[in-house]
Amino acid sequence: MPNKTPAIYWIRKDLRIADNRALLAAAENGRPVIPLFICEDDRAGALGGAQSWWLERSLARLGESYEKLGVGLVLKSGDPAEIIPDLIRETGAEAVYWNRRYAPDGIKTDKALKQKLKAEDITVESFGGHILHEPSKFRTKTGGPYKVYTPFWKAFSAEPHVPDPLDAPERLEKPGAMPESERLADWALYPGKPDWAEGFEPIWTPGEAGACERLDRFLDEIAEDYAASRDRPDIEATSMLSAHLALGEISPATVWHRVNAARDLSAENRKKYLQELVWRDFCHHLLFHAPDLATINWNDRFDGFDWSDDDKAFEAWKRGRTGYPIVDAGMRQLWAEGTMHNRVRMIAASFLIKDLMIDWRRGEAWFRDTLVDADPASNPANWQWVAGSGADAAPFFRIFNPVLQGEKFDPKGDYVRRYVPELEAMPAKHIHAPFDAPEKALKEAGVTLGETYPKPLVDHKTARKNALAAFEKIKD
Ligand SMILES: Cc1cc2nc3c(=O)[nH]c(=O)nc-3n(C[C@H](O)[C@H](O)[C@H](O)COP(=O)(O)OP(=O)(O)OC[C@H]3O[C@@H](n4cnc5c(N)ncnc54)[C@H](O)[C@@H]3O)c2cc1C
């Protein structure tokens, strides 16, 4: 006899139908399913502004997908510890399913709820799928976490298999009485006026279909040059999948298997891409072992670092007005489009931490609010990596020179021109260091430093010396 009491499937960072273990478990044997999304009191796990914009659009599309499957999406806001038991009482549901999340606040909420429901004889099951393998799976020979990526990658590669993606259900059974849903529009997740997210629309298509299109496009047109070009912000050379992955619109296992199956891809490009994807798992591994990754230096020597509290400099960095074009282009891309190329993220983060000597945590918080791919594992892990305070960190003394980095990775200056229009007419030769350009070149390009474009906030050479001197004080 099929079980006809409904099951609740609690949706979190898994805004997809395909390869969704919790959804399939809930729908097993034709049982009626209540797909539920809760806007938690802390805004669905403290999402930033850019990701809230994304969430609103993604949920709208997910709602359409559930309609097509024969059920609606139920939206509620508040505390899951109250909402889910209330729904169980209202609908007679006897089971609750979800896919696991890994940020410490989420784990805490889920653990407490699981205990409470189990004590009331409700079936509760959670599943993996947000990352390729569970973050607790890998341990060093001594039983500790991996702190360095290369051995983590080796251990990962020795694993027999990333689970095969599961097909999407074709139809879902609707419960006799579907609970009432709140209206998405009432959550006001999108910006009001002024609409700072205007520039997001032409670039992003939130939702499962948008994620699949992005992956298809990457494999058809971009991947074959990935290893050689992925560090170039001036050309489209990466998959742009991170935001889709962050909210689970596509599973990493789907990406993994599609990349592996791409016949035309060279071994070099395939390996490089999969290694990047596994960085995401590595960041989750670090977060699992250091839940305070976003607030506490992995290397506590950095607790004594003499950070600057220059708010004006921080504001100039946020607004892309440091006087270093590659940094400014990155910060303006972030504001306009909710993303920034990976290489430029490293340069901009290094500039904040090492040239301005501003605490990496302030940068991490700004990225969290402004990135559409903001992720509780990848963001702090990468910030700590750049700061030198992280597990497998770049050494503090390796300080990016923003001019040389610009010249190397944006050789014609096209990336800078796209986001810093006041430098549009600067020749490639001078575009990354307008402060060193001859008067004539500036004049011909219509640039007046300090007026049309800022003078540099700091002199990089001097800033570098200061940073190294500050680092000397905490070194052993
Ligand atoms: C200071 C800083 C902060 C960052 N914050 C985030 C963040 O909040 N969320 C986020 O997803 N990534 C973050 N990254 C990593 C990286 O910049 C983005 O994942 C990448 O730019 C996304 O673009 P893509 O999808 O085109 O990447 P691709 O080059 O196509 O890579 C494929 C996938 O691999 C993963 N990946 C690639 N590089 C990394 C990395 N260094 N760490 C973790 N995963 C990686 C992403 O999921 C990405 O979608 C940060 C990097 C830095 C330096």
The ligand as a Tripos MOL2 file, in Angstrom:
@<TRIPOS>MOLECULE
LIG
   53    58     1     0     0
SMALL
NO_CHARGES

@<TRIPOS>ATOM
      1 C1         38.7660   36.8440   -1.8890 C.3       1 LIG1
      2 C2         37.9790   35.7850   -2.6160 C.ar      1 LIG1
      3 C3         36.6550   35.5320   -2.2610 C.ar      1 LIG1
      4 C4         35.9110   34.5370   -2.9010 C.ar      1 LIG1
      5 N1         34.6140   34.3180   -2.5370 N.ar      1 LIG1
      6 C5         33.9020   33.3290   -3.1320 C.ar      1 LIG1
      7 C6         32.5610   33.0760   -2.7510 C.ar      1 LIG1
      8 O1         31.9960   33.6920   -1.8480 O.2       1 LIG1
      9 N2         31.8850   32.0880   -3.4160 N.ar      1 LIG1
     10 C7         32.4710   31.3360   -4.4130 C.ar      1 LIG1
     11 O2         31.8140   30.4650   -4.9830 O.2       1 LIG1
     12 N3         33.7510   31.5460   -4.7590 N.ar      1 LIG1
     13 C8         34.4810   32.5100   -4.1630 C.ar      1 LIG1
     14 N4         35.7830   32.7340   -4.5540 N.ar      1 LIG1
     15 C9         36.4030   31.7980   -5.5080 C.3       1 LIG1
     16 C10        36.3340   32.1830   -6.9950 C.3       1 LIG1
     17 O3         36.7230   33.5120   -7.1800 O.3       1 LIG1
     18 C11        34.9520   31.9600   -7.6140 C.3       1 LIG1
     19 O4         34.4660   30.6820   -7.2950 O.3       1 LIG1
     20 C12        35.0540   32.0820   -9.1490 C.3       1 LIG1
     21 O5         35.5160   33.3480   -9.4960 O.3       1 LIG1
     22 C13        33.7000   31.8260   -9.7430 C.3       1 LIG1
     23 O6         33.7180   31.9980  -11.1280 O.3       1 LIG1
     24 P1         33.4540   30.7870  -12.0830 P.3       1 LIG1
     25 O7         32.2370   30.0510  -11.6640 O.co2     1 LIG1
     26 O8         33.4850   31.3120  -13.4730 O.co2     1 LIG1
     27 O9         34.7230   29.8720  -11.7970 O.3       1 LIG1
     28 P2         35.4090   28.7160  -12.6580 P.3       1 LIG1
     29 O10        36.8220   29.1110  -12.9170 O.co2     1 LIG1
     30 O11        34.5990   28.3380  -13.8240 O.co2     1 LIG1
     31 O12        35.4830   27.5240  -11.6030 O.3       1 LIG1
     32 C14        34.4950   26.5000  -11.5130 C.3       1 LIG1
     33 C15        33.9430   26.4170  -10.1320 C.3       1 LIG1
     34 O13        34.9430   26.0270   -9.2040 O.3       1 LIG1
     35 C16        34.7270   26.6560   -7.9460 C.3       1 LIG1
     36 N5         35.9080   27.4700   -7.6140 N.ar      1 LIG1
     37 C17        36.7910   28.0220   -8.4760 C.ar      1 LIG1
     38 N6         37.7630   28.6610   -7.7910 N.ar      1 LIG1
     39 C18        37.4840   28.4970   -6.4850 C.ar      1 LIG1
     40 C19        38.1030   28.9190   -5.2800 C.ar      1 LIG1
     41 N7         39.2400   29.6390   -5.2770 N.pl3     1 LIG1
     42 N8         37.5180   28.6040   -4.1060 N.ar      1 LIG1
     43 C20        36.3830   27.8810   -4.0690 C.ar      1 LIG1
     44 N9         35.7580   27.4400   -5.1720 N.ar      1 LIG1
     45 C21        36.2940   27.7470   -6.3620 C.ar      1 LIG1
     46 C22        33.4930   27.5350   -8.0980 C.3       1 LIG1
     47 O14        32.3840   26.8440   -7.6110 O.3       1 LIG1
     48 C23        33.4070   27.7350   -9.5970 C.3       1 LIG1
     49 O15        32.1030   27.9720  -10.0570 O.3       1 LIG1
     50 C24        36.5360   33.7480   -3.9240 C.ar      1 LIG1
     51 C25        37.8570   34.0150   -4.2760 C.ar      1 LIG1
     52 C26        38.5800   35.0150   -3.6370 C.ar      1 LIG1
     53 C27        40.0070   35.2500   -4.0360 C.3       1 LIG1
@<TRIPOS>BOND
     1     1     2 1
     2     2     3 ar
     3     2    52 ar
     4     3     4 ar
     5     4     5 ar
     6     4    50 ar
     7     5     6 ar
     8     6     7 ar
     9     6    13 1
    10     7     8 2
    11     7     9 ar
    12     9    10 ar
    13    10    11 2
    14    10    12 ar
    15    12    13 ar
    16    13    14 ar
    17    14    15 1
    18    14    50 ar
    19    15    16 1
    20    16    17 1
    21    16    18 1
    22    18    19 1
    23    18    20 1
    24    20    21 1
    25    20    22 1
    26    22    23 1
    27    23    24 1
    28    24    25 2
    29    24    26 1
    30    24    27 1
    31    27    28 1
    32    28    29 2
    33    28    30 1
    34    28    31 1
    35    31    32 1
    36    32    33 1
    37    33    34 1
    38    33    48 1
    39    34    35 1
    40    35    36 1
    41    35    46 1
    42    36    37 ar
    43    36    45 ar
    44    37    38 ar
    45    38    39 ar
    46    39    40 ar
    47    39    45 ar
    48    40    41 1
    49    40    42 ar
    50    42    43 ar
    51    43    44 ar
    52    44    45 ar
    53    46    47 1
    54    46    48 1
    55    48    49 1
    56    50    51 ar
    57    51    52 ar
    58    52    53 1
@<TRIPOS>SUBSTRUCTURE
     1 LIG1         1 GROUP 0 **** ****
